[in-house]
């Protein structure tokens, strides 16, 4: 992968109190314009790795750089973040959809920065991109699960990020919302060259959208092009037989039954 380094993990370990090893010997480079799919089972360390990148957790050992330097508040303004599940307090916060998107501009510019026309325009643009501009005056606590998640993604995009980090962004949302969010991510990566890190359980989505994949299970089991995520490689990762069907979908054995079902 060519291009400038956006993030770099150098032999990173994270050990929680009680000696629980969350991450071990993580060495990985993420380049400008890359779409990285972060996969692995529950408890594999995906959220911990993202928390380290965002400066929320300090590594026990090793180092991380962001945009070629340390993880600082200034560098973090160049990052958009969509958490795994927005806290209930976020949903109950007395803000409209539009005000939520504007908050992304505040996080990007800093709290001392006065909002300008550009900031309002960016908030409007992000709402249109996520298809919720018609909901701009609605309180976020009144949104459906899918609408609320779109609003959180819009807030991250309003900050005009160079790096977009998403931790299970479609967890618990309906299929149309999931499809639309993935379509938008693909468009942002392809047309705007935004670097994307997508943490997900859906290997099929990673195969379809991402150029590279990182499989975590405490340590880094695989890091390379998604084209190398064959059924054989995935079976070894998950210690369970997995087949990649011709159209790129992922399924469990017996794959032939799935294929036959699709043909009927």
C-alpha positions as CSV (number, residue, x, y, z in Angstrom):
1,X,0.0,0.0,0.0
2,X,1.5,3.3,-1.1
3,X,0.6,6.8,0.3
4,X,1.4,8.7,3.5
5,X,1.2,6.9,6.8
6,X,-2.0,7.8,8.7
7,X,-1.5,5.5,11.7
8,X,1.2,3.2,12.8
9,X,1.2,0.6,15.6
10,X,4.7,-0.5,16.7
11,X,4.7,-3.7,18.9
12,X,1.7,-2.5,21.0
13,X,0.7,-4.5,24.0
14,X,-2.4,-3.7,26.2
15,X,-2.7,-5.5,29.5
16,X,-5.7,-4.8,31.7
17,X,-5.7,-4.9,35.5
18,X,-5.5,-8.5,36.7
19,X,-3.1,-9.4,33.9
20,X,-5.7,-9.8,31.2
21,X,-3.9,-9.4,27.9
22,X,-6.1,-7.5,25.4
23,X,-3.6,-6.9,22.7
24,X,-0.2,-8.4,22.1
25,X,2.6,-7.4,19.8
26,X,0.4,-5.4,17.4
27,X,2.5,-4.0,14.5
28,X,0.5,-2.5,11.7
29,X,0.6,0.4,9.2
30,X,-2.5,2.2,7.9
31,X,-2.0,4.4,4.8
32,X,-3.8,7.4,3.3
33,X,-6.9,6.4,1.3
34,X,-6.9,2.8,2.7
35,X,-10.1,1.1,3.6
36,X,-9.2,-1.4,6.4
37,X,-11.7,-4.0,7.6
38,X,-11.0,-4.9,11.2
39,X,-12.4,-8.4,12.0
40,X,-12.3,-11.0,14.7
41,X,-14.5,-12.7,17.2
42,X,-16.0,-11.1,20.3
43,X,-13.4,-10.2,22.9
44,X,-10.6,-10.3,20.2
45,X,-9.4,-6.8,21.0
46,X,-11.0,-4.8,18.1
47,X,-12.5,-2.1,20.3
48,X,-9.4,-1.9,22.4
49,X,-7.2,-1.4,19.4
50,X,-9.5,1.5,18.2
51,X,-9.4,3.0,21.7
52,X,-5.6,3.0,21.6
53,X,-5.7,4.7,18.2
54,X,-8.1,7.4,19.6
55,X,-6.0,8.0,22.7
56,X,-8.6,6.6,25.0
57,X,-6.4,3.8,26.2
58,X,-2.6,4.0,26.7
59,X,-0.6,1.0,25.5
60,X,1.1,-1.0,28.2
61,X,4.1,-1.1,25.9
62,X,4.9,-0.1,22.3
63,X,3.9,3.0,20.5
64,X,1.3,4.5,18.2
65,X,1.6,7.4,15.8
66,X,-1.2,9.4,14.2
67,X,-0.6,11.4,11.0
68,X,3.1,11.0,11.6
69,X,3.2,12.3,15.2
70,X,1.9,11.6,18.7
71,X,-1.8,11.2,19.5
72,X,-2.7,14.8,20.4
73,X,-6.0,16.7,20.6
74,X,-4.9,18.6,17.4
75,X,-4.4,15.3,15.5
76,X,-7.6,13.8,16.8
77,X,-9.5,16.7,15.2
78,X,-8.7,15.1,11.9
79,X,-10.4,11.9,12.9
80,X,-14.1,11.1,12.8
81,X,-15.3,8.4,15.2
82,X,-18.5,6.3,15.3
83,X,-18.7,4.3,18.5
84,X,-19.9,0.8,18.7
85,X,-23.2,1.7,20.4
86,X,-24.0,5.3,21.2
87,X,-24.7,5.6,24.9
88,X,-28.3,6.0,26.0
89,X,-27.2,9.4,27.3
90,X,-26.5,10.5,23.7
91,X,-30.0,9.5,22.7
92,X,-31.5,11.4,25.6
93,X,-29.4,14.5,25.0
94,X,-31.9,17.4,24.2
95,X,-30.4,18.2,20.8
96,X,-31.9,18.1,17.3
97,X,-30.4,16.1,14.4
98,X,-29.0,19.3,13.0
99,X,-27.4,20.3,16.3
100,X,-25.9,16.9,16.6
101,X,-24.2,17.2,13.2
102,X,-23.0,20.7,14.2
103,X,-21.3,19.1,17.2
104,X,-19.1,17.4,14.7
105,X,-17.9,20.8,13.5
106,X,-17.2,21.8,17.2
107,X,-15.2,18.7,17.8
108,X,-13.3,19.4,14.5
109,X,-12.5,23.1,15.2
110,X,-12.2,23.1,18.9
111,X,-14.6,24.5,21.5
112,X,-13.1,28.1,21.3
113,X,-13.8,28.3,17.5
114,X,-16.9,30.3,16.5
115,X,-19.2,28.6,14.1
116,X,-19.1,30.1,10.6
117,X,-21.1,29.6,7.4
118,X,-18.8,26.8,6.3
119,X,-19.6,24.9,9.5
120,X,-23.3,25.1,9.0
121,X,-22.9,24.1,5.4
122,X,-20.8,21.0,6.3
123,X,-23.5,20.0,8.9
124,X,-26.2,20.3,6.2
125,X,-24.1,18.4,3.7
126,X,-23.5,15.5,6.1
127,X,-27.3,15.2,6.8
128,X,-28.1,15.1,3.1
129,X,-25.4,12.5,2.5
130,X,-27.0,10.3,5.2
131,X,-30.5,10.9,3.9
132,X,-31.8,12.5,7.1
133,X,-31.9,16.2,6.1
134,X,-35.7,16.1,6.4
135,X,-35.3,15.1,10.0
136,X,-32.9,18.0,10.9
137,X,-35.3,19.6,13.4
138,X,-36.3,16.4,15.1
139,X,-34.9,15.6,18.6
140,X,-32.4,12.7,18.3
141,X,-34.2,10.9,21.2
142,X,-37.3,10.7,18.9
143,X,-35.4,8.8,16.1
144,X,-35.6,5.2,15.2
145,X,-32.5,3.1,15.8
146,X,-31.5,3.3,12.1
147,X,-32.1,7.1,12.0
148,X,-30.2,7.7,15.2
149,X,-27.2,5.7,13.9
150,X,-27.3,7.8,10.7
151,X,-27.2,10.9,12.8
152,X,-24.1,9.7,14.6
153,X,-22.4,8.9,11.4
154,X,-23.4,12.4,10.0
155,X,-21.8,14.0,13.1
156,X,-18.5,12.2,12.4
157,X,-18.6,13.2,8.7
158,X,-19.5,16.8,9.4
159,X,-16.0,17.2,10.9
160,X,-14.6,16.6,7.4
161,X,-12.3,13.8,8.7
162,X,-9.2,12.6,7.0
163,X,-9.6,9.3,9.0
164,X,-13.0,7.8,9.7
165,X,-13.1,5.1,12.5
166,X,-16.2,3.1,12.8
167,X,-16.7,0.5,15.6
168,X,-19.6,-1.9,14.5
169,X,-21.5,1.1,13.0
170,X,-24.4,-1.0,11.8
171,X,-25.0,-3.1,14.9
172,X,-28.7,-3.3,15.7
173,X,-29.9,-1.4,12.7
174,X,-32.2,-2.6,9.9
175,X,-31.0,-4.0,6.6
176,X,-31.7,-0.9,4.4
177,X,-29.8,1.4,6.8
178,X,-26.9,-1.1,6.9
179,X,-26.8,-1.2,3.1
180,X,-27.0,2.6,2.8
181,X,-24.2,3.2,5.4
182,X,-21.9,0.8,3.6
183,X,-22.7,2.4,0.3
184,X,-21.7,5.8,1.7
185,X,-18.5,4.5,3.2
186,X,-17.5,3.0,-0.1
187,X,-18.2,6.3,-1.9
188,X,-16.2,8.3,0.7
189,X,-13.3,6.0,0.4
190,X,-13.3,5.9,-3.4
191,X,-14.2,9.5,-4.3
192,X,-12.9,11.5,-1.4
193,X,-9.9,9.3,-0.5
194,X,-10.9,9.3,3.1
195,X,-9.0,6.7,5.1
196,X,-11.6,4.3,6.7
197,X,-11.2,1.8,9.5
198,X,-14.3,-0.4,9.8
199,X,-14.6,-2.8,12.7
200,X,-17.2,-5.4,12.0
201,X,-18.2,-9.1,12.5
202,X,-19.3,-9.3,8.8
203,X,-16.4,-10.8,6.9
204,X,-18.5,-10.7,3.7
205,X,-18.8,-6.9,4.0
206,X,-15.0,-6.6,4.5
207,X,-14.5,-8.8,1.4
208,X,-16.8,-6.5,-0.6
209,X,-15.8,-3.0,0.6
210,X,-12.3,-3.1,2.1
211,X,-9.0,-3.2,0.3
212,X,-7.1,-4.6,3.3
213,X,-8.1,-6.6,6.3
214,X,-6.7,-7.1,9.8
215,X,-7.9,-10.2,11.8
216,X,-7.4,-9.7,15.5
217,X,-7.5,-12.4,18.1
218,X,-5.4,-10.8,20.9
219,X,-2.5,-10.7,18.4
220,X,-2.6,-9.9,14.7
221,X,-3.4,-13.1,13.0
222,X,-3.7,-11.7,9.5
223,X,-3.0,-8.3,7.9
224,X,-3.1,-8.0,4.1
225,X,-5.2,-7.6,1.0
226,X,-8.8,-8.8,1.3
227,X,-8.3,-10.8,-1.9
228,X,-6.2,-13.2,0.2
229,X,-9.1,-13.9,2.6
230,X,-9.9,-17.2,1.0
231,X,-12.1,-19.9,2.6
232,X,-9.0,-21.8,3.7
233,X,-7.5,-18.7,5.4
234,X,-10.8,-17.8,7.1
235,X,-11.3,-21.4,8.3
236,X,-7.9,-21.3,10.0
237,X,-8.6,-18.0,11.6
238,X,-12.0,-19.0,13.0
239,X,-11.0,-22.6,13.5
240,X,-14.3,-23.4,11.8
241,X,-15.0,-24.4,8.2
242,X,-15.9,-21.4,6.1
243,X,-16.5,-21.1,2.4
244,X,-16.3,-18.1,0.1
245,X,-19.1,-18.5,-2.4
246,X,-18.6,-17.3,-6.0
247,X,-20.3,-13.9,-5.5
248,X,-18.0,-13.1,-2.6
249,X,-20.4,-14.0,0.2
250,X,-19.2,-15.9,3.2
251,X,-21.0,-19.0,4.5
252,X,-20.6,-22.0,6.7
253,X,-20.4,-25.5,5.3
254,X,-22.0,-27.2,3.5
255,X,-21.5,-24.4,1.0
256,X,-23.1,-26.5,-1.8
257,X,-26.5,-26.3,-0.1
258,X,-26.3,-22.5,0.0
259,X,-25.3,-22.4,-3.7
260,X,-28.1,-24.8,-4.6
261,X,-30.6,-22.8,-2.6
262,X,-29.6,-19.6,-4.4
263,X,-30.2,-21.2,-7.8
264,X,-33.8,-22.2,-6.9
